[in-house]
């Protein structure tokens, strides 16, 4: 049986560039080479598509030397039209070479210009099968403002809060501050279209709001200001159904915060102390039934067709959705693979499932 050729895309222009590289390292190390031929394609911070080394060790997360795509002078030449799937590249000397036909693209990009539907649109134009969610689901999942509107319409509880734009903050800072004050302190200020907790600040008083807005608006032109929900942080993995079957939800995991103010970037990816990821989470069968229904409904509400991690707070009054991440972290310490492993789907098997789902999905 011939190998399936997978074009693995990672890096990108967003502030989550290094996390994407680390995710790629995990996939390169675990993908079944008896089934797949892998073509690693890095995207530099400037947006150049380069042919990368097939070397998982090159992309290990190291706080002293974070992985990134360095422009090596090569350029990926995508198929000229939907009539062909031949992938070519130009080397640093300007000579062109064929990489053969590709069967599927595996984009493991986080953040804008990769997870937000922009890259998915390019792949749709070329009629290339790909892993993950389509244009609309990716765009909604990336934009927390519009995601909350969709979730609310689907009857899924969301955190109280509002969206403030950069223009509003410049022209009407007192009005924005007043609305934040009305929510009650503390609040969280977070970029509407970013991930990995980049640009997120916990604000305990009015005096801290200005600095938090500057941090958030450095990442995006609009931010969400939301009530700091008191509750347990419960997450679960979601996969699209195969062959017309229903959306699948993993066992839940819990983020247990003991020594940090919240689950920040260092805790998520650099294994900083003060955070434990527990999977499966200790919740009742009745609570899990509710969670599973809410996670599947949230995924279906955005038009999900690939994978996601659904994040909730479990409060005294029930579950409140935080977000649906359509390309969750895939590093060895990430929650998404941990939850599926606890559900009986190992890391390599999960990669198989995502590729097979991408090959059969009609978006």
N, C-alpha and C positions, 0 to 999 in steps of 0.2 A: 504494500500500500504506500503510495507516494506521501512524502511529508507535506504537511500544510505549511505554507509560507506566511509568517506573521511579521508585519512591519510594526515594530514596537516604537511608539512615539513618546518622547519625554523631554523634560526641560521646560522651555517656554519663556514667555515674556513677563509673566506675573511675578509677584513677590514670593510665590510658592515654588519658584524654580528648583531650589535645592531639595525640597520635599518630593517633587516629581522625580528627580534624579534618584533619590533614595528608594522610592517605590519601584523604579525601573530596576535597580540593583536587586531587590527582592524577587521580582519576576524573572530576571535573567538567571538567577541562581536556582530557581525552583521549577521553571517550565520544563516539560518532558521533551527532551531532545530526540527521543525515539519517535515522536509524533510531529514535531514542529521544527521548521527551519526559521530561525529568527534573524531579522534584519534590524539592528538597532539604529534608530534615527533620532539624533539629538536636535533640539531647537535652542539656539543661543538666546541670550537675553535680548538681542537685537532682532530676533525672528528669523535667522538663517537656519535652513534645514541642512544638517550635516550628517554624513555617514559616520557612526560612532563605533568604538571598540565593543566587541561582544565580551565584556569583562565585568562581571558582577562586582568584583572587589573594588573596582574604580569608583563605584557609586555608593559606598558605605557611608552612613551618617557619622561624621566625626566633628565634634564641636570646634576642634582646632583647625580643621581643614574641610569645610563643607563642600560636598560634591557639586559640580556645575559643568555646563557644556562650554568648552572653550573652542572658539572657531578654528578648525583645523584646515580651512581652505577648501574642503570638499563641499559639493552642493548636490542635494537630492533633486532629481528631475522627475516630477510626478507624471503619471500618464497624460498624454496629450489630449485625450478625450475619453468619454465613457466606452468607446469601442475597444479599448485595450486596457490591460492591467499590468503592462510592463513597467517596471520601476528601473530608472537609470540613475547614475550619478556621474558628476564631473569631478575629477580629482583636482588637487591643488595646482597641477601643471596645466589644467584645461582640457585634458583628454576625457572622453565620455565612455562609460562602461555600462553594460546591462547587468542588472541584479535579478533578471528573470521576472516572471509574473508573480504578483502577490495575491494571496487568497483573502486576507483580512488585515485590517489595521487595528492595532491595540493602542489607543491613545490613553496614556496614564498621566494626563496633565491636570494640574490643580489651579483653580483660580481663573481670572479673566484671560481671554485669548487662548482658551484650551478646554476649559470645563463649562464654558458659558454658551455653547452652541455655535460659536464662530468656526472652530475647526470642524465640527460636525457638518456644518453647511458646506464647507469645501469638499469633504468626503462624499456628501450627497451629490454634489455637482458632478463628481467623477464616477458616481455609481459604484463606489468601493464599499464592500461590507466592512463594518467596524464594530468593535466591542463598546457597549455602553448605551447610554440614553441618546435619543435623537435631539434635534435642534431645539424644539419647544421645551421639552422636559429639562434639558440642560440649562436653557436660559432661565426658566422659572426657578429651578433649584438653586441657581447661582445668585439670583436676586431675592434677598430675604424680604424685601418690601412686597413684591408681587406674590411671592410664595405664601406670605401670611394672608393675602387676600384670597388666594385659591383655597388654602386650608380652611379659612373661616367659612367660605362658601360651601365647602364639603362637610361642615359641621364638626370640624376638628378644633378643639380649644387651643388658642394661641395666647402668648403673653401680652398683657396690656402695654401699650407704648405707642410711639408715633415715629414718622420719618421726617428728618430735617435735611434740607439740601444745603450745599455750600453757599448758594445765593441767599437763602433765608438766614443763615448764620451771619453772613456779612452785613446784610441790610436790617435784620430784625433780631439781633442777639438776645435782647431782653425778652422778646416774645417766646423764643425757643427755650430760654432759661426758665421762664415762667411755666411753660408746659412741662418741662422736666421736673420742676419743683412740685407741681401738682401731682405727679406720679408718686412722689415720696422717695426719700433716699433710703438705701442706695439704688442706683440705676446702672445699667450697662450701656455703654456707647460702643456701637460696632459698625464697621463699614457694611453697607448693604450688599456689596458684591466683592467679598473677599472670604478667605477661609483660613484654616489652620490657626485660628485665634489671632491672626495678624491684625493689628490695629484696634484690638478690643481692649477697653479699659473699664474697670469697675470704679464708679464714681460715688463717693460717700457723702459729698456735700456740694453745695453750689460753688464753693471756691475751687473745686477740682474740675468743674465742667469745661472750662475754656481749654485747658491742656488736653483733656480727653477728646474734645471736638477737633483740635488740631491734629492729633494722632489719627483719628478715624478718617478725617477728610483728606489726609495725606495719601490714603489708600483708595478713596472713592469720592465721587462728587455728592454722595448722599449717605447719611448714617441713620441707623435705627437707634432710638433711645427707648429702652425697655425697663420695666420693673425687674429688679433682681428677685427672681423666683426662689422661694425657699422650698427645697424639696430634693429628693434623690435624683441624680443624673443617670438615666437609664437609656441605653442605646441598643439597637438591633440591626442586623444586616438584612437587606431585602434583595431578592432576585426576581426578575421577570419569570413568568410561567413558560414552560416549554410546551410546544405543540398545542397551544390554546388553553393550557391549564392555568389555574389561578396563580396570582402572585405569591411568592414564597417568603416567609419570614423566619429568621434564625432565632435561637434562644437569646434572651436578653443579656446584656452585660451592664455593669454598673461602674461609674467613675466615682471612686471614693476619695474625697479631698480631705487631707488631714493636716497638711502643713503649708498650703498655698491659698491665696484668695480665690482662685478659680483655675480651671483646666487650661493653662496657657500653652504657648508654643513650646517652651522648654520641656514641659511635662509631657506633651503629646509626642515629641519626636526625639528629644535628647535624654529621655529617661531620668529627668530631674526628680529629686525626692519630693515626698509629700503627696503623691498620687498613686493609687492602686487601681488597676483595671481588673475587675472581678467578673468572671464569666463561667457558668451562668449566674446571674444575679439572683439574690434571694427574694423572690416575690411569690405571691400566692398563685395557684393555677387560675383563679378568677381574674387576678390582675394581668397575668400573661395573656389570657384570652382577649381582654380589652386592648392591651398593647398591640398584640398581633393584628387585630382588626384595624386599629388606628394607623399602624405603620403601613399596612397594605392599602388602606384607603388614601393615605397621603401620597404614596407612590403612584397609585392609579390616577389620583386627582391631577397630578402634573403631567400625566401621559407617559410615565416611566416604562421603559422597554429593555432595560439592561440590569443595572445594579444601583444600589444606594445604601447609605446608612441613615437610619431614621433616629433622631435624637429627641428625647423627651425629658421632662421633669415630672417626677411622681410626687405630688403634693397631697395634703390632707383631703383635698377635694377631688383628686383624680389626676389623670395625665394631662400635661400641657406640652404641645409640640414646640421644640426649639427650632429645628431645621431638618431638611432632607438634603443630604450631601450626595450628589450624583456621581462623584468620583472620589470615594473615601480613601484615606491613607491605606497603603498596602505594605507598609514597612513591618518588620518582624514584631514590633510592639504595638501595632495598630489594632483597634477594636474590631474592625470589620472582619479580618481573617480569624481573629480569636473567637468571635461569636459563631462563625460558621464551623470552625474546628470543633467547638463544643457541641455543635449540632450534628457532627459526624461527617463534615465535608472538610478534608484536609487542604492545605495551601495549594499543592500541585493539582489536586482534583478541582479546587475552586477555579484555578486558571483554566483548566479544561472546560469547565461548565460555562465560564464567561465567553470563551472563544466559540463554543458550540452554540450558545445562545445568540451571539452576534452573527454567526453564519446563517441562522434560520430566521432572524427577526426581519420582518417587513415593517418599516416605519412609515 
